[in-house]
Amino acid sequence: MAKNLELSSAENVVSHISVLCVLYFLLAGGFLFFAVMVYIFMGQTGFPFLGMQTFSISQNTAVMLIVFFLFLTVVAALGALGMLQWKEWGRKIILVLGAAFVLFIPIGTVVGAYTIWVLTHEKARYYFSGEVKEKPKHLG
């Protein structure tokens, strides 16, 4: 099992980067979902479907949350798209997001640590550099 987690071969690096691309596209979708949920329920006095009748947020707070989640949606999607095209800026965006996610225990820590582990590997940095003439294809 430990052999599958090694980043020694080029195929392993590409497969881990492909997994990161999918993961960050899914996270972008999740952030968009949260933005829509805040927008839908910002005029409510709670979330009745969760049995929370006393929870409410101000409209200003709701707007700030929507803008925050939409920002995260765009950043995660752009970073993942950049990584799919083997762009260094995409790698940097996802590294910054991964470093920020480390603070969100427990799931964010796992996602952030995995992101940092994959994207700081020397073969990953090499693929995203301008030195490679023919970029490997993502697994699909």
N, C-alpha and C positions, 0 to 999 in steps of 0.2 A: 504494500500500500504506500509506503514512503517513496517508492520509486515513481509513482504517479505525481507526487507533489514536487518533484525536482524540476528545476528549470534549465537543466543542462542541455537538452537538445532544442534545436530551432523549432521543431514541431510543438514541443511543450510550451515554449514561449508564445507562439502564435495562438495556441489553443487557450492559454490563460488570458491573453489579451482579448480574444474573441468573447470569452466568458465575461470579462469586464465590460466590453461594449454592450452586451445584452443586459447585464446587470444595471448599468447606468441608464440605458433606455427604459428599463422597467422602473427604476427610481424616478426618472423624469415623469413617467406616466402616473406614478403614485403621488408625486408632488402636484401634478395637474389635478388629480382626483381630490386632494385635500383642498386646493384652491376653489374648486367647484363646490365642494361641500360647505366650506365657510361662506361662500357667496349665497348658496341656497338657504342656509339656516341663519344668516346674520340678522334677519329681522325677527327671528323666533325668540322665545324666552327660554329656550333649552333645546335639548335633543330628545323629543318624546319617544322616538324609536329605541333609544337607549335607556329610557326610564329616568332621564335627567330633566326634571321640570324646573329646577331652580337655577340652572346654569345659564348665564347670559353674558354676552360681551358687547361692548359699545361698538357703534358703527365705525369709529376711527380705528379701533383695534382690529375689527374684521377686515377693513380695507388694508391695513398694514400687513396682516397675515396673508391676505390674497396676493398682494404685491410680492411678499417674501416667497411664497410658494411658486408663483409664476416665474420669479427670478431664478429660483432653483431649478425649475422645469427647463427653462431656456439654457441655463449654464450646463446642466447635466446632459441634455440632448446635444448641444453643440460640441461638448467635450467628447462624447461618445462618437458623434459623427466625424470629428477630426481624427479620432483614433482609428476609425474604420478606414480612413484615407491615409493612415500612417503619417499624420502631421504632428510635428513636435508641439505645437500650441494645444492640440487636443490632449496630448499626454500631460502637459503642464496643468491644464484645467482640471483634468480628472485627478491628478496628484493633489492639487489644492483641496478639491472636494473630499478626497479620501482622507487627507490630514484633518479636515474639519469633522468628518464623520467619526473619527476615533473618539471624540468626546461624547458621543451619544451611545452610552452603555445600554445594553449589551450588543445589539445587532449592529449598530453603527461602528462599534469598535472592531468587530469581525470584518465588516465590509471595508473599513478604512485600512486596517492592517493588511488585508489581502491586496488591496489596491497598491499600497506602498510597496509591499513585497514584490509584486509583479512588475510594476513600472520603474522600480529603481534597479532592477537586475541589469547587468551590463549588456546582455543580448537585446533586451527590450529597448534600452537607450540607443543601442546601435541601429536597430530597425527604424527608430523614429528620427535618427539623424539624417542628414542629407548625403551621407557617404554611400548608402546602399542604392545601387542603380535599379535593381529589380526587387521590388518589395514582395514578401511572401503573401500568398492569398489567405484570407481568413477562412477558418474551417466553417463549413456550412452545410 
